[in-house]
Amino acid sequence: MLKVGLTGGIGAGKSEVSRLLVECGAVLIDADRIAREVVAPGTPGLAAVVEAFGEEVLAPDGGLDRPRLGSIVFADPEKLAVLNSIVHPLVGARSGELEAAAAEDAVVVHDVPLLTENGLAPLYDLVIVVDAGPETQLDRLVRLRGMTEEDARARMAAQATREKRLQIADIVIDNDVPLPELQGRVKEVWAELVRRAHAPRRSSQEGSRE
C-alpha cells in the first residue's frame, strides 16, 4: 500500500485533483467528508461542538450550521483551535479504519486540507500539493462558491502559507492551468504513484521532490 497525503489551499482545486486520481484508480479517503460525518446529527462529535460553541451553531433541522460556525472560527484562531481539537481526533480514527480496509496493493490518497497546518506529512509515504496562486484561489471562492471576498480572505489567512505547503511537497500539481492540462499532469502523477507503490519500500523521507 502506498499512502499519499493530498493537500492544497482552499480554492486551489484539490477536489478536482482527487476526483481525477480516483478515476485513475486511487482509493480516496476524504477528510472533509469524514469531518461532516463525525458531526452529523446524533453523534458525540456534534454534541461536543455544541457544548463548545453553543446552540447557535445548530441549524433548524438539528444539524450543524456550517456557515455560522465558519464565521465564528475562521475569524478567531483560538476558537478554530478548539474546533480542531474536537474534530481532528475523530477524523483521524475514521480515516484509519478506512485505510485498514483498503487492498494491500492500493494507492490510498488521503485528501487532507490541513495537512500542513497539523504537521501530518510524516504520516504518508509522500505528499502531493495542489498549488494555485492567491488570486486564483480568491476568484474561485467568490465566483464558484459564492463567498464574500472578506470571508474568502479570512479562510485563506487561517491556513498555512503557500510557501509552507510547498516546503512539504514531494510532488506539486500546478492548478493554475486549463482542465486538459491538469488532466494530463494528474495522469503523469498517477503513473509515478503506481511505480512507487510497486517499488521496494522506502522511508517517506527519501526520494526526490518533483
PASEBA-1860 file (N, C-alpha, C; in nm, 3 decimals):
! residues 210
1> MLKVGLTG> 0.084/-0.120/0.000/0.000/0.000/0.000/0.088/0.125/0.000 ~ 0.052/0.219/-0.087/0.121/0.348/-0.089/0.026/0.451/-0.029 ~ 0.070/0.515/0.079/-0.013/0.615/0.148/0.030/0.754/0.104 ~ -0.064/0.824/0.040/-0.036/0.955/-0.018/-0.118/1.062/0.056 ~ -0.051/1.169/0.096/-0.122/1.284/0.151/-0.144/1.386/0.042 ~ -0.267/1.427/0.021/-0.300/1.526/-0.081/-0.353/1.651/-0.012 ~ -0.293/1.766/-0.041/-0.338/1.888/0.024/-0.325/2.006/-0.072 ~ -0.372/2.120/-0.027/-0.368/2.242/-0.106/-0.452/2.347/-0.038
9> GIGAGKSE> -0.426/2.472/-0.066/-0.502/2.579/-0.006/-0.647/2.577/-0.053 ~ -0.735/2.636/0.026/-0.876/2.644/-0.011/-0.888/2.716/-0.146 ~ -0.964/2.658/-0.237/-0.981/2.716/-0.369/-0.872/2.680/-0.468 ~ -0.777/2.596/-0.426/-0.669/2.557/-0.517/-0.714/2.451/-0.618 ~ -0.826/2.386/-0.591/-0.875/2.285/-0.684/-0.837/2.144/-0.644 ~ -0.814/2.122/-0.517/-0.774/1.990/-0.469/-0.881/1.884/-0.494 ~ -1.006/1.923/-0.481/-1.115/1.826/-0.502/-1.117/1.774/-0.644 ~ -1.087/1.861/-0.740/-1.081/1.817/-0.880/-0.967/1.719/-0.900
17> VSRLLVEC> -0.853/1.746/-0.838/-0.739/1.654/-0.849/-0.772/1.520/-0.785 ~ -0.835/1.521/-0.670/-0.870/1.395/-0.605/-0.969/1.317/-0.691 ~ -1.063/1.387/-0.754/-1.158/1.318/-0.842/-1.086/1.252/-0.959 ~ -0.991/1.320/-1.016/-0.915/1.264/-1.128/-0.831/1.145/-1.083 ~ -0.775/1.152/-0.964/-0.696/1.039/-0.913/-0.784/0.917/-0.889 ~ -0.906/0.938/-0.843/-1.000/0.827/-0.825/-1.032/0.763/-0.959 ~ -1.050/0.846/-1.062/-1.075/0.793/-1.197/-0.959/0.705/-1.243 ~ -0.839/0.740/-1.200/-0.721/0.662/-1.237/-0.713/0.531/-1.160
25> GAVLIDAD> -0.777/0.524/-1.045/-0.775/0.400/-0.966/-0.739/0.416/-0.820 ~ -0.722/0.539/-0.773/-0.686/0.562/-0.633/-0.802/0.531/-0.540 ~ -0.769/0.489/-0.418/-0.867/0.479/-0.310/-0.862/0.611/-0.235 ~ -0.973/0.683/-0.232/-0.975/0.816/-0.171/-1.033/0.811/-0.031 ~ -0.961/0.874/0.062/-1.012/0.896/0.197/-1.019/1.046/0.215 ~ -1.140/1.100/0.213/-1.164/1.244/0.210/-1.189/1.296/0.350 ~ -1.091/1.369/0.405/-1.102/1.418/0.542/-1.220/1.514/0.558 ~ -1.248/1.596/0.457/-1.362/1.688/0.467/-1.494/1.613/0.479
33> RIAREVVA> -1.509/1.510/0.397/-1.633/1.432/0.402/-1.647/1.362/0.537 ~ -1.536/1.306/0.585/-1.539/1.240/0.715/-1.568/1.340/0.826 ~ -1.513/1.462/0.811/-1.538/1.566/0.912/-1.686/1.599/0.921 ~ -1.758/1.587/0.811/-1.902/1.609/0.814/-1.973/1.492/0.883 ~ -1.924/1.371/0.854/-1.987/1.253/0.912/-1.975/1.251/1.065 ~ -1.860/1.292/1.117/-1.838/1.279/1.262/-1.910/1.386/1.343 ~ -1.969/1.485/1.275/-2.051/1.584/1.346/-2.194/1.583/1.292 ~ -2.236/1.471/1.237/-2.374/1.456/1.190/-2.468/1.455/1.310
41> PGTPGLAA> -2.597/1.484/1.288/-2.693/1.481/1.399/-2.689/1.349/1.475 ~ -2.688/1.359/1.607/-2.688/1.242/1.691/-2.551/1.188/1.727 ~ -2.445/1.247/1.672/-2.311/1.197/1.701/-2.251/1.266/1.823 ~ -2.157/1.197/1.890/-2.085/1.261/2.001/-2.009/1.385/1.953 ~ -1.963/1.382/1.828/-1.890/1.496/1.774/-1.974/1.622/1.771 ~ -2.098/1.611/1.725/-2.185/1.729/1.721/-2.215/1.777/1.863 ~ -2.237/1.684/1.954/-2.265/1.723/2.092/-2.148/1.802/2.150 ~ -2.025/1.761/2.117/-1.907/1.831/2.168/-1.894/1.970/2.107
49> VVEAFGEE> -1.928/1.984/1.979/-1.922/2.115/1.913/-2.025/2.209/1.975 ~ -2.145/2.160/1.999/-2.250/2.243/2.059/-2.211/2.285/2.200 ~ -2.150/2.193/2.273/-2.106/2.225/2.409/-2.002/2.337/2.408 ~ -1.915/2.335/2.306/-1.808/2.433/2.297/-1.855/2.568/2.244 ~ -1.950/2.567/2.149/-1.986/2.692/2.080/-2.130/2.737/2.101 ~ -2.210/2.654/2.166/-2.347/2.692/2.193/-2.443/2.647/2.085 ~ -2.570/2.649/2.117/-2.673/2.601/2.024/-2.692/2.692/1.904 ~ -2.630/2.809/1.906/-2.640/2.899/1.792/-2.576/2.840/1.666
57> VLAPDGGL> -2.493/2.736/1.682/-2.429/2.675/1.564/-2.514/2.561/1.507 ~ -2.635/2.544/1.560/-2.725/2.443/1.508/-2.822/2.505/1.409 ~ -2.847/2.432/1.301/-2.948/2.473/1.204/-3.086/2.431/1.255 ~ -3.194/2.484/1.196/-3.328/2.448/1.241/-3.357/2.298/1.238 ~ -3.291/2.225/1.148/-3.316/2.081/1.140/-3.234/2.001/1.240 ~ -3.158/2.068/1.325/-3.078/1.999/1.424/-2.938/1.964/1.380 ~ -2.908/1.988/1.253/-2.774/1.965/1.203/-2.684/2.084/1.230 ~ -2.559/2.072/1.191/-2.463/2.180/1.214/-2.481/2.290/1.109
65> DRPRLGSI> -2.490/2.413/1.155/-2.498/2.529/1.066/-2.354/2.566/1.029 ~ -2.305/2.509/0.922/-2.163/2.525/0.888/-2.125/2.670/0.856 ~ -2.206/2.743/0.778/-2.170/2.883/0.754/-2.160/2.964/0.884 ~ -2.252/2.940/0.976/-2.249/3.011/1.104/-2.124/2.975/1.183 ~ -2.095/2.846/1.193/-1.976/2.802/1.266/-1.850/2.856/1.200 ~ -1.847/2.853/1.067/-1.731/2.902/0.995/-1.706/3.049/1.021 ~ -1.813/3.128/1.028/-1.797/3.271/1.052/-1.741/3.298/1.191 ~ -1.764/3.205/1.282/-1.713/3.220/1.419/-1.566/3.182/1.427
73> VFADPEKL> -1.532/3.064/1.373/-1.397/3.011/1.398/-1.291/3.066/1.304 ~ -1.327/3.099/1.181/-1.223/3.141/1.088/-1.176/3.285/1.112 ~ -1.247/3.355/1.197/-1.203/3.490/1.234/-1.133/3.492/1.370 ~ -1.120/3.375/1.433/-1.062/3.367/1.568/-0.977/3.241/1.579 ~ -0.845/3.254/1.575/-0.756/3.137/1.579/-0.777/3.048/1.701 ~ -0.810/3.107/1.815/-0.831/3.027/1.936/-0.955/2.940/1.924 ~ -1.061/2.997/1.869/-1.183/2.919/1.852/-1.165/2.812/1.745 ~ -1.087/2.844/1.642/-1.058/2.744/1.540/-0.980/2.628/1.601
81> AVLNSIVH> -0.888/2.658/1.690/-0.811/2.553/1.756/-0.901/2.463/1.841 ~ -1.001/2.523/1.905/-1.095/2.444/1.984/-1.173/2.349/1.895 ~ -1.223/2.401/1.784/-1.297/2.316/1.690/-1.210/2.203/1.639 ~ -1.087/2.235/1.602/-0.995/2.132/1.551/-0.967/2.025/1.655 ~ -0.957/2.065/1.781/-0.928/1.968/1.888/-1.043/1.870/1.907 ~ -1.162/1.909/1.867/-1.278/1.820/1.874/-1.285/1.728/1.752 ~ -1.272/1.789/1.635/-1.299/1.717/1.511/-1.182/1.630/1.465 ~ -1.060/1.681/1.476/-0.946/1.610/1.417/-0.924/1.469/1.472
89> PLVGARSG> -0.932/1.447/1.603/-0.915/1.309/1.651/-1.021/1.213/1.595 ~ -1.143/1.262/1.581/-1.250/1.178/1.527/-1.224/1.145/1.380 ~ -1.177/1.245/1.306/-1.146/1.223/1.164/-1.029/1.125/1.150 ~ -0.929/1.141/1.235/-0.813/1.053/1.228/-0.850/0.907/1.254 ~ -0.935/0.885/1.352/-0.976/0.749/1.384/-1.053/0.685/1.269 ~ -1.145/0.760/1.211/-1.225/0.706/1.100/-1.138/0.684/0.976 ~ -1.044/0.774/0.950/-0.954/0.758/0.836/-0.871/0.631/0.850 ~ -0.827/0.603/0.972/-0.750/0.482/0.996/-0.831/0.357/0.967
97> ELEAAAAE> -0.958/0.359/1.002/-1.044/0.244/0.974/-1.058/0.221/0.823 ~ -1.077/0.329/0.748/-1.094/0.316/0.603/-0.965/0.270/0.536 ~ -0.852/0.321/0.583/-0.724/0.279/0.526/-0.700/0.130/0.550 ~ -0.732/0.083/0.669/-0.713/-0.057/0.702/-0.798/-0.149/0.614 ~ -0.908/-0.096/0.562/-0.998/-0.176/0.479/-0.955/-0.180/0.333 ~ -0.857/-0.098/0.293/-0.813/-0.093/0.154/-0.725/-0.215/0.119 ~ -0.719/-0.246/-0.010/-0.638/-0.360/-0.056/-0.490/-0.336/-0.026 ~ -0.418/-0.446/-0.013/-0.277/-0.438/0.025/-0.193/-0.364/-0.078
105> DAVVVHDV> -0.232/-0.371/-0.206/-0.153/-0.307/-0.312/-0.214/-0.174/-0.359 ~ -0.306/-0.118/-0.280/-0.377/0.003/-0.321/-0.289/0.127/-0.310 ~ -0.321/0.227/-0.393/-0.269/0.362/-0.374/-0.379/0.438/-0.300 ~ -0.355/0.465/-0.173/-0.455/0.530/-0.088/-0.422/0.678/-0.079 ~ -0.512/0.760/-0.126/-0.493/0.905/-0.124/-0.577/0.966/-0.013 ~ -0.509/1.026/0.084/-0.576/1.096/0.193/-0.587/1.244/0.154 ~ -0.708/1.288/0.128/-0.735/1.428/0.094/-0.749/1.503/0.226 ~ -0.645/1.579/0.262/-0.640/1.643/0.394/-0.613/1.793/0.379
113> PLLTENGL> -0.715/1.877/0.390/-0.695/2.020/0.372/-0.590/2.081/0.465 ~ -0.587/2.037/0.591/-0.497/2.097/0.691/-0.375/2.010/0.719 ~ -0.331/1.938/0.621/-0.214/1.851/0.637/-0.091/1.929/0.682 ~ -0.067/2.042/0.617/0.050/2.125/0.650/0.036/2.183/0.790 ~ -0.079/2.241/0.818/-0.102/2.309/0.945/-0.085/2.216/1.065 ~ -0.124/2.091/1.047/-0.120/1.996/1.158/0.004/1.907/1.160 ~ 0.100/1.937/1.073/0.226/1.863/1.072/0.210/1.715/1.043 ~ 0.122/1.681/0.949/0.089/1.541/0.924/0.172/1.475/0.814
121> APLYDLVI> 0.260/1.550/0.749/0.337/1.495/0.638/0.407/1.363/0.671 ~ 0.466/1.347/0.790/0.536/1.221/0.820/0.447/1.097/0.821 ~ 0.315/1.116/0.822/0.224/1.001/0.824/0.213/0.933/0.688 ~ 0.264/0.998/0.583/0.243/0.948/0.447/0.375/0.913/0.380 ~ 0.366/0.825/0.280/0.485/0.789/0.204/0.531/0.905/0.118 ~ 0.438/0.986/0.074/0.472/1.110/0.003/0.355/1.205/0.009 ~ 0.383/1.331/-0.016/0.281/1.436/-0.010/0.269/1.505/-0.145 ~ 0.145/1.518/-0.192/0.115/1.593/-0.315/0.049/1.724/-0.274
129> VVDAGPET> 0.100/1.834/-0.325/0.040/1.965/-0.300/-0.019/2.017/-0.430 ~ -0.148/2.049/-0.427/-0.214/2.115/-0.539/-0.195/2.265/-0.518 ~ -0.131/2.328/-0.615/-0.090/2.467/-0.597/-0.162/2.559/-0.695 ~ -0.205/2.674/-0.643/-0.262/2.780/-0.726/-0.231/2.913/-0.659 ~ -0.221/3.017/-0.739/-0.191/3.149/-0.685/-0.305/3.204/-0.602 ~ -0.277/3.295/-0.508/-0.382/3.353/-0.423/-0.494/3.419/-0.502 ~ -0.460/3.482/-0.614/-0.563/3.547/-0.694/-0.660/3.444/-0.751 ~ -0.606/3.330/-0.793/-0.690/3.222/-0.845/-0.778/3.166/-0.735
137> QLDRLVRL> -0.720/3.144/-0.618/-0.799/3.093/-0.505/-0.915/3.187/-0.472 ~ -0.885/3.314/-0.461/-0.987/3.411/-0.425/-1.098/3.416/-0.528 ~ -1.060/3.414/-0.655/-1.160/3.418/-0.762/-1.252/3.297/-0.755 ~ -1.195/3.179/-0.733/-1.277/3.057/-0.727/-1.372/3.059/-0.608 ~ -1.322/3.106/-0.494/-1.406/3.107/-0.374/-1.523/3.204/-0.389 ~ -1.499/3.319/-0.448/-1.604/3.419/-0.465/-1.697/3.382/-0.579 ~ -1.639/3.344/-0.692/-1.719/3.321/-0.813/-1.789/3.186/-0.813 ~ -1.721/3.083/-0.764/-1.776/2.948/-0.772/-1.845/2.902/-0.644
145> RGMTEEDA> -1.798/2.949/-0.530/-1.857/2.906/-0.404/-1.949/3.010/-0.343 ~ -1.952/3.129/-0.400/-2.044/3.231/-0.352/-2.004/3.298/-0.222 ~ -1.877/3.287/-0.184/-1.832/3.353/-0.061/-1.816/3.503/-0.085 ~ -1.827/3.579/0.023/-1.789/3.718/0.014/-1.637/3.725/0.009 ~ -1.585/3.834/-0.045/-1.439/3.846/-0.051/-1.379/3.845/0.089 ~ -1.446/3.907/0.184/-1.396/3.913/0.321/-1.387/3.774/0.382 ~ -1.492/3.693/0.363/-1.494/3.558/0.417/-1.387/3.472/0.350 ~ -1.375/3.487/0.218/-1.276/3.409/0.145/-1.134/3.442/0.193
153> RARMAAQA> -1.106/3.569/0.211/-0.971/3.609/0.257/-0.945/3.559/0.398 ~ -1.047/3.560/0.483/-1.031/3.510/0.620/-0.998/3.362/0.621 ~ -1.064/3.286/0.536/-1.039/3.141/0.530/-0.902/3.112/0.473 ~ -0.862/3.188/0.375/-0.727/3.170/0.320/-0.621/3.203/0.424 ~ -0.645/3.310/0.500/-0.548/3.354/0.601/-0.538/3.256/0.717 ~ -0.644/3.178/0.740/-0.644/3.082/0.851/-0.561/2.958/0.819 ~ -0.525/2.942/0.692/-0.447/2.824/0.651/-0.299/2.858/0.644 ~ -0.219/2.753/0.625/-0.075/2.772/0.608/-0.048/2.855/0.483
161> TREKRLQI> 0.067/2.919/0.480/0.102/2.996/0.361/0.134/2.902/0.246 ~ 0.129/2.957/0.127/0.163/2.881/0.008/0.304/2.825/0.019 ~ 0.396/2.906/0.070/0.536/2.865/0.082/0.552/2.746/0.177 ~ 0.479/2.746/0.287/0.489/2.634/0.382/0.434/2.505/0.322 ~ 0.328/2.516/0.244/0.275/2.396/0.180/0.377/2.339/0.082 ~ 0.436/2.426/0.003/0.531/2.378/-0.098/0.655/2.317/-0.034 ~ 0.689/2.360/0.086/0.807/2.306/0.153/0.793/2.158/0.186 ~ 0.670/2.111/0.207/0.650/1.971/0.243/0.614/1.884/0.123
169> ADIVIDND> 0.609/1.943/0.005/0.563/1.870/-0.114/0.671/1.777/-0.169 ~ 0.632/1.653/-0.196/0.715/1.563/-0.275/0.681/1.578/-0.423 ~ 0.553/1.604/-0.449/0.504/1.626/-0.585/0.414/1.748/-0.582 ~ 0.432/1.838/-0.677/0.347/1.957/-0.688/0.264/1.948/-0.816 ~ 0.135/1.973/-0.804/0.046/1.978/-0.920/-0.001/2.122/-0.935 ~ 0.041/2.185/-1.043/0.002/2.324/-1.070/-0.141/2.326/-1.122 ~ -0.230/2.396/-1.050/-0.369/2.405/-1.094/-0.407/2.547/-1.133 ~ -0.308/2.621/-1.181/-0.334/2.750/-1.246/-0.333/2.728/-1.397
177> VPLPELQG> -0.392/2.618/-1.441/-0.385/2.577/-1.581/-0.524/2.533/-1.628 ~ -0.547/2.527/-1.760/-0.675/2.475/-1.812/-0.694/2.328/-1.774 ~ -0.819/2.285/-1.769/-0.851/2.149/-1.726/-0.778/2.041/-1.806 ~ -0.770/2.048/-1.938/-0.700/1.942/-2.012/-0.553/1.929/-1.968 ~ -0.490/2.041/-1.939/-0.351/2.036/-1.894/-0.342/1.973/-1.755 ~ -0.438/2.006/-1.669/-0.442/1.945/-1.536/-0.463/1.794/-1.546 ~ -0.552/1.753/-1.634/-0.578/1.610/-1.651/-0.452/1.536/-1.694 ~ -0.376/1.597/-1.784/-0.251/1.535/-1.829/-0.150/1.524/-1.716
185> RVKEVWAE> -0.140/1.627/-1.634/-0.046/1.625/-1.523/-0.085/1.519/-1.420 ~ -0.214/1.505/-1.392/-0.259/1.405/-1.296/-0.228/1.264/-1.346 ~ -0.242/1.242/-1.475/-0.207/1.110/-1.529/-0.059/1.081/-1.513 ~ 0.025/1.183/-1.532/0.168/1.166/-1.509/0.196/1.130/-1.363 ~ 0.130/1.201/-1.274/0.149/1.176/-1.132/0.100/1.037/-1.096 ~ -0.013/0.996/-1.152/-0.064/0.863/-1.123/0.035/0.755/-1.164 ~ 0.096/0.770/-1.280/0.196/0.673/-1.324/0.311/0.664/-1.223 ~ 0.351/0.778/-1.170/0.457/0.781/-1.069/0.413/0.714/-0.940
193> LVRRAHAP> 0.288/0.735/-0.900/0.238/0.672/-0.778/0.233/0.521/-0.792 ~ 0.189/0.474/-0.907/0.184/0.330/-0.930/0.326/0.271/-0.928 ~ 0.420/0.343/-0.989/0.559/0.297/-0.988/0.611/0.285/-0.846 ~ 0.584/0.386/-0.764/0.631/0.384/-0.626/0.561/0.277/-0.544 ~ 0.434/0.254/-0.573/0.359/0.153/-0.499/0.417/0.014/-0.519 ~ 0.478/-0.008/-0.635/0.534/-0.140/-0.665/0.684/-0.146/-0.648 ~ 0.743/-0.035/-0.604/0.888/-0.033/-0.579/0.915/-0.086/-0.439 ~ 1.039/-0.129/-0.411/1.074/-0.171/-0.274/1.043/-0.060/-0.176
201> RRSSQEGS> 0.995/-0.096/-0.059/0.955/0.002/0.041/1.072/0.089/0.084 ~ 1.049/0.221/0.086/1.150/0.315/0.132/1.090/0.407/0.236 ~ 1.175/0.476/0.307/1.129/0.574/0.404/1.054/0.685/0.333 ~ 0.952/0.740/0.400/0.875/0.851/0.341/0.959/0.976/0.325 ~ 1.077/0.979/0.391/1.162/1.096/0.380/1.258/1.085/0.262 ~ 1.262/0.968/0.199/1.353/0.951/0.087/1.284/0.988/-0.043 ~ 1.364/0.991/-0.149/1.308/1.016/-0.282/1.319/1.161/-0.319 ~ 1.333/1.186/-0.447/1.348/1.324/-0.493/1.213/1.391/-0.498
209> RE> 1.214/1.521/-0.484/1.092/1.600/-0.496/1.073/1.641/-0.641 ~ 0.948/1.650/-0.680/0.918/1.681/-0.821/0.854/1.819/-0.831
END
